[in-house]
């Protein structure tokens, strides 16, 4: 919905080995408040070097998941916008 309203592309993030065809990058988060880690996966081929990316986080836990996704996106050469 946010991407459609802004007229921009969208690339989802998957948790814990959900099916995700194509070139991917994954990483484990730090342990959350429940004592669990999440494996987060992005489609690395959705991001281009120098591209600006807005990360919309609807998880609202301790921020570890958003921070990990930002690192994965940055590794592709894209730049995560911050406020």
VMD Tcl script that builds the backbone (N, CA, C; Angstrom):
set m [mol new atoms 249]
animate dup $m
set s [atomselect $m all]
$s set {name element resname resid chain x y z} {
  {N N UNK 1 A 0.814 -1.181 0.000}
  {CA C UNK 1 A 0.000 0.000 0.000}
  {C C UNK 1 A 0.870 1.261 0.000}
  {N N UNK 2 A 1.907 1.284 0.832}
  {CA C UNK 2 A 2.793 2.452 0.893}
  {C C UNK 2 A 3.469 2.659 -0.453}
  {N N UNK 3 A 4.015 1.574 -1.030}
  {CA C UNK 3 A 4.707 1.692 -2.315}
  {C C UNK 3 A 3.755 2.191 -3.406}
  {N N UNK 4 A 2.561 1.669 -3.427}
  {CA C UNK 4 A 1.593 2.097 -4.444}
  {C C UNK 4 A 1.281 3.578 -4.297}
  {N N UNK 5 A 1.071 4.034 -3.065}
  {CA C UNK 5 A 0.759 5.437 -2.830}
  {C C UNK 5 A 1.911 6.356 -3.252}
  {N N UNK 6 A 3.142 5.875 -3.055}
  {CA C UNK 6 A 4.307 6.682 -3.421}
  {C C UNK 6 A 4.718 6.520 -4.884}
  {N N UNK 7 A 4.144 5.511 -5.555}
  {CA C UNK 7 A 4.488 5.259 -6.950}
  {C C UNK 7 A 5.902 4.700 -7.101}
  {N N UNK 8 A 6.309 3.850 -6.150}
  {CA C UNK 8 A 7.659 3.270 -6.176}
  {C C UNK 8 A 7.566 1.751 -6.140}
  {N N UNK 9 A 8.713 1.093 -6.342}
  {CA C UNK 9 A 8.757 -0.361 -6.298}
  {C C UNK 9 A 8.646 -0.899 -4.887}
  {N N UNK 10 A 8.475 -2.225 -4.795}
  {CA C UNK 10 A 8.332 -2.902 -3.510}
  {C C UNK 10 A 9.128 -4.197 -3.547}
  {N N UNK 11 A 9.846 -4.485 -2.480}
  {CA C UNK 11 A 10.551 -5.749 -2.351}
  {C C UNK 11 A 10.334 -6.273 -0.933}
  {N N UNK 12 A 9.660 -7.412 -0.784}
  {CA C UNK 12 A 9.361 -7.925 0.550}
  {C C UNK 12 A 10.589 -8.537 1.219}
  {N N UNK 13 A 10.486 -8.706 2.515}
  {CA C UNK 13 A 11.490 -9.409 3.304}
  {C C UNK 13 A 10.819 -10.668 3.829}
  {N N UNK 14 A 11.502 -11.792 3.712}
  {CA C UNK 14 A 10.941 -13.061 4.188}
  {C C UNK 14 A 11.632 -13.494 5.462}
  {N N UNK 15 A 10.894 -14.202 6.308}
  {CA C UNK 15 A 11.428 -14.729 7.561}
  {C C UNK 15 A 11.533 -16.250 7.496}
  {N N UNK 16 A 12.577 -16.760 8.128}
  {CA C UNK 16 A 12.733 -18.189 8.414}
  {C C UNK 16 A 12.463 -19.128 7.237}
  {N N UNK 17 A 13.250 -18.964 6.187}
  {CA C UNK 17 A 13.256 -19.885 5.041}
  {C C UNK 17 A 11.947 -19.986 4.276}
  {N N UNK 18 A 11.149 -18.928 4.280}
  {CA C UNK 18 A 9.960 -18.917 3.427}
  {C C UNK 18 A 10.425 -18.973 1.969}
  {N N UNK 19 A 9.624 -19.539 1.100}
  {CA C UNK 19 A 9.999 -19.664 -0.314}
  {C C UNK 19 A 10.215 -18.289 -0.921}
  {N N UNK 20 A 11.309 -18.156 -1.662}
  {CA C UNK 20 A 11.674 -16.858 -2.222}
  {C C UNK 20 A 12.545 -17.098 -3.444}
  {N N UNK 21 A 11.968 -17.223 -4.643}
  {CA C UNK 21 A 12.762 -17.532 -5.831}
  {C C UNK 21 A 13.680 -16.370 -6.220}
  {N N UNK 22 A 14.810 -16.684 -6.824}
  {CA C UNK 22 A 15.735 -15.661 -7.300}
  {C C UNK 22 A 16.950 -15.523 -6.411}
  {N N UNK 23 A 17.803 -14.552 -6.750}
  {CA C UNK 23 A 19.037 -14.305 -6.012}
  {C C UNK 23 A 18.717 -13.668 -4.665}
  {N N UNK 24 A 19.193 -14.284 -3.583}
  {CA C UNK 24 A 18.850 -13.802 -2.245}
  {C C UNK 24 A 20.082 -13.587 -1.374}
  {N N UNK 25 A 19.891 -12.836 -0.292}
  {CA C UNK 25 A 20.864 -12.674 0.785}
  {C C UNK 25 A 20.109 -12.852 2.086}
  {N N UNK 26 A 20.725 -13.542 3.051}
  {CA C UNK 26 A 20.070 -13.818 4.328}
  {C C UNK 26 A 21.016 -13.556 5.480}
  {N N UNK 27 A 20.419 -13.351 6.640}
  {CA C UNK 27 A 21.193 -13.173 7.865}
  {C C UNK 27 A 20.288 -13.410 9.069}
  {N N UNK 28 A 20.900 -13.860 10.171}
  {CA C UNK 28 A 20.181 -14.022 11.433}
  {C C UNK 28 A 20.212 -12.724 12.217}
  {N N UNK 29 A 19.091 -12.397 12.849}
  {CA C UNK 29 A 19.031 -11.218 13.703}
  {C C UNK 29 A 19.643 -11.545 15.060}
  {N N UNK 30 A 19.825 -10.520 15.861}
  {CA C UNK 30 A 20.196 -10.745 17.253}
  {C C UNK 30 A 18.982 -11.330 17.962}
  {N N UNK 31 A 19.176 -11.883 19.115}
  {CA C UNK 31 A 18.091 -12.489 19.872}
  {C C UNK 31 A 17.088 -11.420 20.293}
  {N N UNK 32 A 15.790 -11.712 20.071}
  {CA C UNK 32 A 14.750 -10.747 20.430}
  {C C UNK 32 A 14.323 -10.917 21.890}
  {N N UNK 33 A 13.326 -10.167 22.293}
  {CA C UNK 33 A 12.881 -10.181 23.686}
  {C C UNK 33 A 12.293 -11.522 24.118}
  {N N UNK 34 A 11.950 -12.379 23.147}
  {CA C UNK 34 A 11.427 -13.713 23.476}
  {C C UNK 34 A 12.529 -14.766 23.492}
  {N N UNK 35 A 13.766 -14.312 23.210}
  {CA C UNK 35 A 14.888 -15.246 23.179}
  {C C UNK 35 A 15.043 -15.972 21.856}
  {N N UNK 36 A 14.423 -15.454 20.791}
  {CA C UNK 36 A 14.488 -16.098 19.471}
  {C C UNK 36 A 15.263 -15.250 18.478}
  {N N UNK 37 A 15.815 -15.918 17.489}
  {CA C UNK 37 A 16.446 -15.241 16.363}
  {C C UNK 37 A 15.583 -15.488 15.133}
  {N N UNK 38 A 15.614 -14.557 14.204}
  {CA C UNK 38 A 14.896 -14.697 12.942}
  {C C UNK 38 A 15.908 -14.715 11.795}
  {N N UNK 39 A 15.695 -15.585 10.835}
  {CA C UNK 39 A 16.486 -15.539 9.616}
  {C C UNK 39 A 15.708 -14.677 8.630}
  {N N UNK 40 A 16.310 -13.561 8.211}
  {CA C UNK 40 A 15.668 -12.633 7.287}
  {C C UNK 40 A 16.321 -12.744 5.917}
  {N N UNK 41 A 15.512 -12.748 4.884}
  {CA C UNK 41 A 16.001 -12.913 3.516}
  {C C UNK 41 A 15.434 -11.816 2.633}
  {N N UNK 42 A 16.300 -11.233 1.802}
  {CA C UNK 42 A 15.866 -10.251 0.804}
  {C C UNK 42 A 16.207 -10.776 -0.581}
  {N N UNK 43 A 15.533 -10.263 -1.587}
  {CA C UNK 43 A 15.911 -10.523 -2.978}
  {C C UNK 43 A 16.992 -9.520 -3.332}
  {N N UNK 44 A 18.237 -9.938 -3.286}
  {CA C UNK 44 A 19.355 -9.024 -3.511}
  {C C UNK 44 A 19.371 -8.464 -4.934}
  {N N UNK 45 A 18.753 -9.175 -5.874}
  {CA C UNK 45 A 18.719 -8.674 -7.250}
  {C C UNK 45 A 17.659 -7.594 -7.458}
  {N N UNK 46 A 16.927 -7.241 -6.428}
  {CA C UNK 46 A 15.952 -6.144 -6.511}
  {C C UNK 46 A 16.594 -4.779 -6.263}
  {N N UNK 47 A 17.849 -4.760 -5.833}
  {CA C UNK 47 A 18.516 -3.513 -5.451}
  {C C UNK 47 A 19.724 -3.268 -6.339}
  {N N UNK 48 A 19.933 -2.012 -6.709}
  {CA C UNK 48 A 21.045 -1.635 -7.571}
  {C C UNK 48 A 22.015 -0.739 -6.810}
  {N N UNK 49 A 23.308 -0.834 -7.126}
  {CA C UNK 49 A 24.280 0.065 -6.487}
  {C C UNK 49 A 23.881 1.525 -6.696}
  {N N UNK 50 A 23.920 2.300 -5.619}
  {CA C UNK 50 A 23.579 3.714 -5.692}
  {C C UNK 50 A 22.093 4.022 -5.583}
  {N N UNK 51 A 21.251 2.995 -5.651}
  {CA C UNK 51 A 19.806 3.189 -5.565}
  {C C UNK 51 A 19.415 3.576 -4.136}
  {N N UNK 52 A 18.473 4.481 -4.000}
  {CA C UNK 52 A 17.966 4.873 -2.685}
  {C C UNK 52 A 16.798 3.973 -2.334}
  {N N UNK 53 A 16.791 3.515 -1.077}
  {CA C UNK 53 A 15.763 2.586 -0.621}
  {C C UNK 53 A 15.136 3.121 0.668}
  {N N UNK 54 A 13.817 3.144 0.703}
  {CA C UNK 54 A 13.093 3.487 1.929}
  {C C UNK 54 A 12.669 2.182 2.585}
  {N N UNK 55 A 13.075 1.987 3.813}
  {CA C UNK 55 A 12.734 0.773 4.553}
  {C C UNK 55 A 11.549 1.076 5.462}
  {N N UNK 56 A 10.444 0.370 5.226}
  {CA C UNK 56 A 9.244 0.541 6.040}
  {C C UNK 56 A 9.149 -0.663 6.962}
  {N N UNK 57 A 9.256 -0.422 8.268}
  {CA C UNK 57 A 9.286 -1.490 9.262}
  {C C UNK 57 A 7.951 -1.567 9.986}
  {N N UNK 58 A 7.223 -2.665 9.773}
  {CA C UNK 58 A 5.960 -2.849 10.494}
  {C C UNK 58 A 6.094 -3.886 11.599}
  {N N UNK 59 A 7.324 -4.303 11.905}
  {CA C UNK 59 A 7.539 -5.321 12.941}
  {C C UNK 59 A 7.508 -4.712 14.338}
  {N N UNK 60 A 8.028 -3.526 14.504}
  {CA C UNK 60 A 8.028 -2.785 15.766}
  {C C UNK 60 A 8.305 -3.685 16.975}
  {N N UNK 61 A 9.484 -4.238 17.005}
  {CA C UNK 61 A 9.898 -4.994 18.185}
  {C C UNK 61 A 11.014 -4.207 18.854}
  {N N UNK 62 A 12.247 -4.643 18.683}
  {CA C UNK 62 A 13.361 -3.893 19.280}
  {C C UNK 62 A 14.240 -3.259 18.208}
  {N N UNK 63 A 13.816 -3.362 16.954}
  {CA C UNK 63 A 14.562 -2.745 15.871}
  {C C UNK 63 A 15.640 -3.616 15.267}
  {N N UNK 64 A 15.897 -4.781 15.843}
  {CA C UNK 64 A 16.981 -5.623 15.324}
  {C C UNK 64 A 16.678 -6.128 13.920}
  {N N UNK 65 A 15.421 -6.387 13.629}
  {CA C UNK 65 A 15.074 -6.883 12.300}
  {C C UNK 65 A 15.256 -5.797 11.248}
  {N N UNK 66 A 14.797 -4.590 11.529}
  {CA C UNK 66 A 14.974 -3.489 10.576}
  {C C UNK 66 A 16.451 -3.190 10.379}
  {N N UNK 67 A 17.232 -3.223 11.452}
  {CA C UNK 67 A 18.673 -2.968 11.345}
  {C C UNK 67 A 19.346 -4.028 10.483}
  {N N UNK 68 A 18.952 -5.274 10.634}
  {CA C UNK 68 A 19.540 -6.349 9.848}
  {C C UNK 68 A 19.175 -6.218 8.374}
  {N N UNK 69 A 17.930 -5.881 8.079}
  {CA C UNK 69 A 17.511 -5.689 6.688}
  {C C UNK 69 A 18.266 -4.514 6.072}
  {N N UNK 70 A 18.453 -3.444 6.828}
  {CA C UNK 70 A 19.221 -2.298 6.329}
  {C C UNK 70 A 20.639 -2.724 5.969}
  {N N UNK 71 A 21.255 -3.574 6.787}
  {CA C UNK 71 A 22.601 -4.072 6.476}
  {C C UNK 71 A 22.593 -4.899 5.203}
  {N N UNK 72 A 21.607 -5.789 5.050}
  {CA C UNK 72 A 21.516 -6.611 3.841}
  {C C UNK 72 A 21.365 -5.741 2.593}
  {N N UNK 73 A 20.525 -4.717 2.671}
  {CA C UNK 73 A 20.319 -3.822 1.527}
  {C C UNK 73 A 21.595 -3.061 1.220}
  {N N UNK 74 A 22.280 -2.562 2.232}
  {CA C UNK 74 A 23.520 -1.813 2.040}
  {C C UNK 74 A 24.584 -2.681 1.374}
  {N N UNK 75 A 24.620 -3.966 1.703}
  {CA C UNK 75 A 25.585 -4.887 1.083}
  {C C UNK 75 A 25.386 -5.020 -0.423}
  {N N UNK 76 A 24.186 -4.720 -0.931}
  {CA C UNK 76 A 23.945 -4.787 -2.376}
  {C C UNK 76 A 24.491 -3.546 -3.085}
  {N N UNK 77 A 24.887 -2.535 -2.312}
  {CA C UNK 77 A 25.349 -1.291 -2.901}
  {C C UNK 77 A 24.305 -0.197 -2.897}
  {N N UNK 78 A 23.066 -0.557 -2.551}
  {CA C UNK 78 A 21.991 0.429 -2.451}
  {C C UNK 78 A 22.149 1.193 -1.137}
  {N N UNK 79 A 21.492 2.342 -1.039}
  {CA C UNK 79 A 21.593 3.194 0.147}
  {C C UNK 79 A 20.249 3.292 0.831}
  {N N UNK 80 A 20.195 2.901 2.106}
  {CA C UNK 80 A 18.966 2.994 2.880}
  {C C UNK 80 A 18.836 4.414 3.396}
  {N N UNK 81 A 17.724 5.049 3.078}
  {CA C UNK 81 A 17.468 6.419 3.540}
  {C C UNK 81 A 17.155 6.407 5.020}
  {N N UNK 82 A 17.634 7.395 5.742}
  {CA C UNK 82 A 17.322 7.509 7.170}
  {C C UNK 82 A 16.851 8.903 7.476}
  {N N UNK 83 A 16.139 9.029 8.578}
  {CA C UNK 83 A 15.617 10.340 8.951}
  {C C UNK 83 A 16.579 11.075 9.853}
}
mol reanalyze $m
mol bondsrecalc $m
mol representation Tube
mol addrep $m
